[in-house]
Amino acid sequence: MQIRTRDQHLFGPGPKRILALDGGGVRGILTLQYLKRLEALLRERSGNDPAFRLSHYFDLIGGTSTGSIIATGLALGWSVEKLETLYNELAEQVFQKSIWRHGILQAKFPRTPLMKVLTAQFEDRTLGSEDLQTGLMIMTKRLDTGSPWPLMNNPKGRYFDPVVKRGRTIPNKDFLLREVVRASTAAPHYFNPERLKISSEADGTFMEGAFVDGGVSPHNNPALQLLIMATTEGFGLKWPTGADQLLLVSVGTGAQEIRMSTQEIMDMSSAKVSLQALTSLMNDCDAMNQTILQWMSRSPTVWKIDREIGDLQGDVMGGKELFSYLRYNVVLDREWLQTHLHVDVKASEVKGLQEMDKPKNMSKLALLGATASQVQIKPDHFPVQFDI
């Protein structure tokens, strides 16, 4: 099997393939079960070469928060098995409870354990590293300006290696992977923001930005952002569109539906109402992304958006399918799990599985992910024109 370089993935001819990975803390272990199934299926489609990796198939891999850790490992050519081992070790080291930290006056978890793991794995590799075998996008947010920052290793990108006349913008290619991944995972309440140097001045001083989890932007599911990056002129790729030209695969970490009584909301403190509103807003962003992506694409994995518009089958924006789209995820709801996966989980356990910082839930999440991947992922979801 011939292994392509980053630039061959990004600028070579032929249909293109994108992999998008959601944020969700330790629930990323669920994502890895889908990826394990994908890796096995695509390896078989590629001639059963044991050296096959998802970086050989996908031309662009992007992730938000926990998804950025997985995306970076995949782009470096790691197997899903290696990532799963790392993930279990990382969760146990990073999400350690402390009697002094409650996420109110200071972040719930310290920075050091996570940076120690990221440094050990990514070392001093940068976003421009030749070790990255395919396109990589890490989604974060610069909170001091309120702007989402999708950081990518595209050498034709405007900020990959910019030339400026005054001062010096630090090129995206020079950002350390461990630092931008840490920025992408800096979920408010759980972790403190990450400082990144943005530019240097003539007097030797630096301008810095305060970065937080990309999930605080509209792109906790980064699929729409990746589609924009792949097809618009501003980002420098301009991949051709069409259901036979572009494949977008999106993998979640488990969705959760909000089901509360009116009185529960009315009895909440102002702080709890604010937190509930933020969670609801993130769900709204996810639903809007899903709506747009299904509306623009050909998809055998459509999800019901709501009771008014259904799953948008038969509705195509402008009458032309711009790409093929696959969305794999579970809903962490007892009734949904029973109906779709024939798995019976107690209501109290389901609520616990929704938590993003509980390593003790990972074995159950992994089991759900493995079950869902066998039910949801079908070989015919991947048209032959996208084979390598």
C-alpha positions in Angstrom: 0.0 0.0 0.0 1.4 3.4 -1.0 1.3 6.0 1.8 0.6 9.5 0.6 2.1 12.6 2.1 0.2 15.5 3.7 0.4 17.5 0.5 -0.7 14.6 -1.6 -3.8 14.2 0.6 -4.5 17.9 0.5 -3.7 18.8 -3.1 -3.7 15.5 -5.0 -6.4 14.6 -7.6 -9.5 12.4 -7.0 -12.4 12.3 -4.5 -11.7 13.6 -1.0 -12.6 12.2 2.4 -13.0 14.1 5.7 -13.3 12.8 9.2 -14.8 15.0 12.0 -14.6 14.1 15.7 -16.8 15.7 18.4 -15.8 17.0 21.8 -17.1 15.3 25.0 -14.4 14.6 27.6 -14.0 10.9 28.6 -17.0 10.1 26.3 -14.3 10.2 23.6 -13.9 6.5 24.4 -17.2 5.9 22.7 -15.9 7.7 19.6 -12.9 5.3 19.5 -15.2 2.3 19.2 -16.7 3.7 16.1 -13.2 4.4 14.8 -12.1 0.9 15.6 -15.0 -0.5 13.4 -14.2 2.1 10.7 -10.5 1.1 10.7 -11.3 -2.6 10.4 -13.9 -2.1 7.6 -11.6 0.3 5.6 -8.6 -1.9 6.1 -10.5 -4.8 4.5 -11.5 -2.5 1.7 -7.9 -1.6 1.2 -6.6 -5.2 0.8 -6.3 -6.2 4.5 -2.8 -4.6 4.9 -2.0 -4.7 8.6 -0.2 -1.4 8.3 -3.4 0.4 7.2 -4.3 3.4 9.3 -7.2 5.9 9.0 -4.7 8.6 8.0 -4.2 6.6 4.8 -7.9 6.9 3.9 -8.9 10.4 5.1 -7.5 13.5 3.5 -8.5 15.7 6.4 -9.1 14.8 10.0 -10.4 17.4 12.5 -11.5 17.4 16.1 -12.8 19.5 18.9 -11.7 19.1 22.5 -11.3 15.4 23.2 -11.8 14.9 19.5 -8.7 17.0 18.9 -6.6 14.5 20.8 -7.9 11.6 18.7 -7.6 13.6 15.5 -4.0 14.5 16.1 -3.1 10.9 17.0 -4.8 9.6 13.8 -3.1 12.3 11.6 0.3 11.1 13.0 -0.5 7.7 11.7 -1.4 6.0 15.0 -3.7 3.0 15.1 -7.0 3.2 16.9 -5.8 0.6 19.3 -2.8 2.8 20.4 -5.2 5.7 20.9 -7.5 3.6 23.0 -4.7 2.6 25.3 -3.5 6.2 25.6 -7.1 7.3 26.3 -7.6 5.0 29.2 -4.3 6.1 30.7 -5.0 9.8 30.1 -8.4 9.8 31.7 -7.1 8.2 34.9 -4.3 10.7 35.2 -6.2 13.8 34.2 -9.6 13.5 35.8 -8.5 13.0 39.4 -10.9 14.5 42.1 -9.6 17.0 44.5 -11.2 18.2 47.7 -9.8 21.7 47.0 -11.1 22.0 43.4 -14.8 22.3 42.6 -14.7 24.3 39.3 -16.1 27.5 41.0 -13.2 29.6 42.3 -10.7 27.6 40.2 -10.8 25.0 37.5 -11.9 21.6 38.6 -8.7 19.9 37.3 -5.1 21.2 37.1 -3.3 21.8 33.8 -0.1 19.8 34.6 -1.3 16.2 34.3 -2.9 16.8 30.9 0.2 18.7 29.6 2.5 15.9 30.9 0.6 13.3 28.8 0.4 15.5 25.7 4.1 16.3 25.9 5.0 12.7 26.3 3.0 11.8 23.2 3.4 14.7 20.9 6.8 15.9 22.1 7.9 19.0 20.3 6.0 18.4 17.1 4.4 21.4 15.6 1.3 21.9 13.4 3.7 22.1 10.4 5.4 18.8 11.4 6.2 16.4 8.5 5.2 13.6 10.9 1.6 14.5 10.2 0.6 12.1 7.4 -2.6 13.9 6.4 -4.6 17.1 6.8 -5.3 18.0 10.5 -7.6 20.6 11.9 -7.8 21.4 15.6 -10.8 23.5 16.7 -10.3 25.9 19.6 -11.7 29.3 20.6 -9.8 32.5 21.5 -11.9 33.8 24.3 -10.3 37.3 24.7 -11.6 38.2 21.2 -14.6 35.8 21.1 -13.5 34.2 17.9 -13.4 30.5 16.9 -9.9 29.4 15.7 -9.8 26.4 13.4 -6.0 25.7 13.2 -4.9 23.6 10.3 -1.7 22.2 8.7 -2.6 23.5 5.3 0.5 25.1 3.8 -1.7 27.2 1.5 -3.6 28.6 4.4 -3.4 32.3 5.0 -1.9 32.1 8.5 0.2 28.9 8.1 3.3 30.9 7.3 2.3 34.5 6.8 4.5 37.4 5.9 3.8 40.7 7.8 5.5 44.1 7.7 5.0 45.2 11.3 5.8 42.9 14.1 5.7 39.2 13.4 2.6 37.0 13.4 3.6 33.6 14.8 2.9 31.2 11.9 0.3 28.4 12.6 3.0 26.0 11.4 5.1 26.8 14.5 2.3 26.2 17.1 3.2 23.1 19.2 0.7 20.3 18.8 0.6 19.8 22.6 -0.3 23.4 23.2 -3.0 23.8 20.6 -4.6 20.4 21.6 -4.4 21.6 25.3 -6.2 24.8 24.2 -8.9 22.9 22.4 -9.5 20.8 25.5 -9.6 23.7 27.9 -13.3 23.4 28.8 -14.4 26.2 31.2 -15.1 24.9 34.7 -13.0 21.9 34.1 -9.7 23.5 33.0 -8.2 26.9 32.9 -7.7 28.7 29.6 -4.5 28.1 27.7 -2.1 31.0 26.8 -0.8 31.0 23.2 1.7 33.5 21.8 0.1 35.1 18.8 2.7 37.5 17.6 6.1 39.0 18.5 7.0 42.7 18.4 10.2 44.4 17.5 11.1 45.0 21.1 10.9 41.3 21.9 7.6 41.3 23.6 4.8 38.9 22.7 1.1 39.3 22.2 -0.9 36.4 23.7 -4.3 35.0 23.4 -6.5 33.2 25.9 -7.9 30.0 24.4 -10.6 27.7 25.6 -12.3 24.5 24.4 -13.6 24.6 20.8 -16.9 23.2 22.1 -17.7 26.7 23.4 -18.0 27.8 19.7 -20.7 26.5 17.3 -18.3 23.7 16.4 -18.2 21.1 19.2 -19.2 18.9 16.2 -16.5 20.3 13.8 -18.1 18.7 10.6 -19.5 22.0 9.2 -16.3 23.9 9.9 -14.3 21.2 8.2 -16.6 21.3 5.2 -16.1 25.1 5.0 -12.4 24.8 5.3 -12.3 22.1 2.5 -14.4 23.9 -0.1 -14.1 27.7 0.3 -11.5 29.9 -1.4 -10.4 31.7 1.8 -8.9 28.5 3.3 -6.9 27.6 0.2 -8.1 24.1 -0.6 -11.2 24.6 -2.8 -12.0 20.8 -3.1 -14.6 20.1 -5.7 -18.1 19.4 -4.4 -20.6 16.7 -5.3 -21.9 13.5 -3.7 -19.3 11.5 -5.7 -16.4 13.9 -5.0 -16.5 14.6 -1.3 -17.2 12.3 1.6 -17.7 13.7 5.2 -17.8 11.2 8.1 -18.8 12.7 11.5 -18.5 10.7 14.8 -20.0 11.8 18.1 -19.4 11.2 21.7 -23.0 10.6 22.7 -25.8 13.2 22.6 -28.1 14.0 25.4 -31.6 15.2 25.3 -32.9 17.8 27.9 -36.0 16.5 29.6 -37.0 18.6 32.6 -40.3 19.9 34.0 -41.2 23.5 34.1 -41.1 23.5 37.8 -37.6 22.1 37.9 -36.4 25.1 35.8 -38.4 27.6 37.9 -36.9 26.3 41.1 -33.3 26.5 39.9 -30.8 29.1 41.2 -29.7 31.7 38.7 -26.3 30.0 38.4 -27.9 26.7 37.5 -30.3 28.3 35.0 -27.2 29.9 33.3 -25.4 26.6 33.1 -28.6 24.9 31.8 -29.0 27.6 29.2 -25.4 27.1 28.0 -25.9 23.3 27.7 -29.1 24.0 25.7 -27.3 26.5 23.5 -24.6 23.9 22.7 -27.3 21.4 21.8 -28.9 24.0 19.5 -25.6 24.5 17.7 -25.3 20.8 17.2 -28.8 20.5 15.9 -28.3 23.4 13.5 -25.1 21.9 12.2 -26.8 18.6 11.7 -29.7 20.3 9.9 -27.5 22.2 7.5 -25.3 19.1 6.8 -28.3 16.8 6.0 -29.9 19.6 4.0 -26.9 19.9 1.7 -25.9 16.2 1.3 -26.7 12.7 0.3 -26.9 10.7 3.5 -27.9 7.1 4.4 -27.6 7.9 8.1 -30.0 10.8 8.5 -31.2 11.8 11.9 -34.6 13.2 12.8 -34.1 16.9 13.4 -37.5 17.7 14.9 -41.2 16.9 14.4 -41.7 19.7 11.9 -39.0 19.1 9.3 -38.3 15.4 10.1 -35.0 14.1 8.7 -35.0 16.3 5.6 -35.1 13.3 3.2 -36.2 14.7 -0.1 -35.1 18.2 0.8 -31.8 19.3 -0.8 -30.6 22.9 -0.7 -30.5 24.3 -4.2 -31.5 20.9 -5.6 -27.9 19.6 -5.7 -26.2 17.2 -3.2 -22.9 18.9 -2.4 -21.3 15.9 -0.6 -21.9 12.5 0.8 -22.5 12.6 4.6 -22.3 10.0 7.4 -23.1 10.8 11.0 -22.6 8.1 13.7 -23.6 8.7 17.3 -25.7 7.5 20.2 -28.3 9.3 22.2 -27.6 8.9 25.9 -31.3 8.3 26.7 -32.7 5.1 28.1 -35.6 4.9 25.7 -33.4 5.6 22.7 -30.8 3.0 23.7 -33.6 0.4 24.1 -35.2 1.2 20.8 -32.1 1.6 18.6 -29.5 -0.6 20.2 -31.7 -3.1 22.3 -29.6 -2.1 25.3 -31.3 -1.7 28.7 -29.6 0.8 30.9 -31.0 2.1 34.1 -32.1 5.7 34.1 -29.7 6.6 36.9 -26.8 5.0 35.0 -27.7 6.9 31.8 -27.5 10.2 33.6 -24.1 9.2 34.9 -22.9 8.3 31.4 -23.6 11.9 30.3 -20.8 13.2 32.5 -17.7 14.2 30.7 -15.2 13.8 33.6 -15.9 10.3 35.1 -13.3 7.7 34.1 -15.3 5.0 35.9 -18.0 5.3 33.1 -15.6 4.5 30.3 -16.0 0.7 30.2 -19.8 1.2 29.8 -19.4 3.9 27.2 -17.0 1.7 25.3 -19.5 -1.1 25.3 -22.2 1.2 24.0 -19.9 2.5 21.3 -18.9 -1.0 20.2 -22.6 -2.1 20.1 -23.6 1.1 18.2 -20.8 0.8 15.7 -21.9 -2.7 14.7 -25.5 -1.6 14.3 -25.0 1.7 12.6 -21.9 1.4 10.3 -22.6 -0.5 7.1 -20.0 -1.3 4.3 -22.3 0.2 1.7 -22.1 3.5 3.4 -18.7 3.9 1.7 -19.1 4.2 -2.1 -16.5 2.5 -4.1 -15.4 5.8 -5.7 -13.9 6.7 -2.4 -11.8 3.6 -2.1 -8.0 4.1 -2.1 
